[in-house]
Amino acid sequence: MKKTLTLAWTILATALLAHGQSLPYLKEPAFQAGEELSYRLRYGVISAATGVLKVEDSKIKFSSPNSFHLSARGQTSSAFSIFFTVDNRYDSYIDTRTFLPHYYTENIREGSYRRTDVVSFDHRKQTVKGNKGTFKSESAQTFDLLSAYYFARNLDLSDVKKGQSFKLTYFLNDEIATLGIEYIGVETIKTSLGTLECLKFSPEIKPGRIFRKDSRLYLWVTNDGNRIPVKAQVEILVGSVTLELTDAKGLKYPLGKSVSREGK
């Protein structure tokens, strides 16, 4: 169960990824202060956990004039808490112009396991300072998992072709790594918020203790101004895991409406 819930959060946080060089992004963010997204994780037909993501104006000042405070909290449902309890909190502070992170914290509570991470980023030097020291990144754009999710929503995808693969650099558990995604195409799906046209992606996964050799992870993101992940699904060794958007408040654009925006 612990590995399944960790997988679900990774699905959400790595919603859209791109190649390791500098990634083109849109000038205007797809999100705004006041946005709140709610998700439900299902293991088969059973509701296993919930997650809430919020965007606020940062009260902490950094080198950039303005910053967003991103927060996320994931918790097991009451039924699953009988067997294993998860209550994780993530906070990231990002530049409102480049969407790069300044500072990131994790407060992990999974059963009897506890971990607190504090991470700071120096993008000029391309270094990341974590609990176990300072790490050098080969990329000028390095993210934590939460800032990666929001940056990915703002990628300029105007030149993306079906079958094209991308990578993004991120810092997790005192390690700098990359994760790739393949763009599948456009697909219309039914969601709890209505029928929506979505961009479909397939993030990399490795067969092993959770996934089958033929497992593929699929992710659907609204093809509108908000770029919200509305569904993720993957077959595992026993059953399947599905992540679904259940509510969206404070959106910057009407849900499902196309928006013309200029890239950078």
N, C-alpha and C positions, 0 to 999 in steps of 0.2 A: 504493500500500500504506500509506503513512504516513497519508493522509487516511482510509482505511478503518479503521485501528486507532484513530485519534483519534475517529472516529464511534462505534466500539464502546464506548469508554470513556464517551463522553457518554451513550450509551444506558443504561449501567449506573448512572452517577452521578445521572441525572435520572429515577430510576425512577417516582416519583409526584410530581406537582406540583399546586399549588393557587393560588387567586386572590391578587392582590397585596396585599389588606388583611391584617390579622392572621389567621393561619390557626389553626383549632381543632386541638388535639392531645390525645392520650390521656395521662392522668396517669402511667401505668406504661409504661416503654419496651418496645418489642417485641423488644429485644435485650438482651444482658448481656455483661459481661466474660467472655472465654473463647470467644466465638463466632468461628467461622472459616468463611468461604464461599469456594468455589473455582468458577471459571467457565472455559469454553472458548469461544473465538471460531472460528467456521467461515466460510470463504469458499467458498461452494458446498459441496462435500463434503470440502474440505481443511481440516485443523486449522491455523489460522494463529497463534493466540496463546492465552495463559492469563492469568488474573488471580486474585489472592487478597486477600480483605478480612478484617481482624481488628479485634476490639474488646478493649481492655484498660483497666484502671483507670489514670488518668493519674498519672505520677510528678511531673509539673510542677503546681505550685499556681497557681491563678488567683483572681479575686475571688469566685467561687462556691466553696462548701465542697467539692464533689466534681465531678470531670470525667472524661469518657471520652477515651481516646486511640484514635482511629480511624486505621487505616493500610490502604493498598492498594498492590499492586505488579502491574504488567502487563508481560508479556514475550512476545516473539515465540517461536513454536515453533522447534525445531531446523531444520525444513525451510525455513521462511520466513526464518530468520536468515541463510541463504546469500545472499539478495537484499537484505534490509533488516533491521537489528537495532533492536529497541525494548526498553528496560529503564527503565520509569518508576516512580517512587516518590512516593506522596502521603500526607501526614499531617495530621490535623485534630484539634484538641482542643476538645471541646464541653461545655457545661453539662449535667449529668445531669438537671436539672429542666426547662429550657426547650429543650434540644437545639440551642441557638444556638452558633455557633463563637466561640472566643476567638482562635485562632491557627491558621494553615494554612501548609504548605510543600509545594512541588513540586520534584522533582529529575527533570528530563526528559532522557532520552538516546535520541534517535531518529536512527540513522545517525550522521552527523558533527555533527548538531545538538545543542546543549546549552543548557539553560535552568534556572535556579534561581529560584523565586519564594518570597518570604516575605511573608505577609499577616496583618495584625492587624485585629480588629473592635472597634468601640466602638458597641454597640447603643443606649446612652443618647443619644449624639449622632447616631446613624444615619450613621456614617462607616466607611469601610474604607481602611486604609493599605496600599498595595502598593509595588511597585518604582518606579513612576513618580509617586508622590505620594499624596495623600489624596483620596478620592472620597466624595461625598455620595449617600446612598441615600434614595429616597422611601418605602421600606418600613422598618418597625420590625423586620422579620425578613429579614435578608440572609445568604446562605450561600455557602460555597465548594462546589465540586461534590461533594466527599466528604460533608460534613455535610448537604448537600441530600438525598443518597441516604438517609441514616439518619433525618433528620427526616421525610422523606416516608413512611417505613415506619410512623411513629407518628402520622400524620394521623388525625383523627376523620372517618371516611367514612360515618357513620351516616345523613347526610342527602343523600348523593350520589345523583343520578338519572342514568339512561342519557342520553347525549347532552350532559351537562353538561361545560363546559370550565373549566379551572383554570390558574392561573399562579403561579410561584414566582420570587422575585428571587435572583440569584446573582452572584458576582464571579468573573470569569475573564479572564486575559490583560489585566489592568489596565483592565477595563471592567465596569460594572454592567449586567446585562441581565435579561430575563425569558424564560421558556420556558413554553409552554402545553401542556396535555394534555386530551384528550377521554376521558371514561369511556365505555367500550363496553358493559360488562355482565359477567356471570359466565359462565365457560366452563371445562369440565373438559378437561385435556390430559394426555397421557402425557409423563413426564419420566424422566431417569435415576434419580430417587429414587422413582419410582412414579407412579400416576395421581393427580392433584391438582386440586381445585377452585380456580380462580384468578379474580382480578379482572383484566379485560382493559382496557388503555388504549391510546390512540394519541397519542404526543407529536408536536408540530409538527416538520416538516422543510421545508426550502426546496429546490425543484428547482434544479439547476445542474450542476456538474462531477461530482457523485457520483450524485444522485438523478434519476430520471425525473420527468416532469411529473405522472404518476399514482401515484408512489410513496407508500406509507403505511408508517409505522413502527408496529409493534404490540408491546406489552409485556404479559406475563402475570406476576401477583404472587399468591402463595399467599393464599387467603381463609381465613387462620387467625391465630393469635396472633402469628406471627413476621413476616408480611408480607414474604416473601422474593421478589424477582424471580427467576423460574426460567427465563424464556425471553424473548428479544427478537429480532425478525426484521424485515428491510426489504429490498425489492427495490432494486437499484442499476442504473446504466446497463448494466453487464455482470455478470449473475449476481445473487446475493443474499448477505446477511451475516446470520448467526445467532449469538446469544450464548446459551449454555446453562449452567445450574447443574450442576456435576458432583459436588459434595460439600458437606455442611453439618455442622459440628461445633459442640458447645457451645450448641445452640439453647436458648432460654429456655422454649419450649413444644413439646409433641410436634408433629411435622410433620403438617399436615393437620387438626389438631384445632381446632375453633372455641373461642374464648375470649371471655367477656363482660367488657368493660372500660369504665370510665367516662371520658368525655371531659372536656376543660377549656374 
